[in-house]
Amino acid sequence: MGPCCAMGQAAGTAAALAAQQDVSPRALDVRQVQDALLKEGAYLGRRFETRH
């Protein structure tokens, strides 16, 4: 169930960022989405533990 929640959070974050920027989610920079998720406290894996 955890991975489903994480995907939902990522999808919602991407949708919100896309709406704010008036672009499609596909046009977003992946790092921007990752940074937003990290600020929200999402766990993205070990390689992201030091990036904030």
Protein Blocks (a to p, Z undefined) as FASTA:
>chain_A
ZZmmmmmmmmmmmmmmmmmnopafklpcfklmmmmmmmnopaebjklmmgZZ
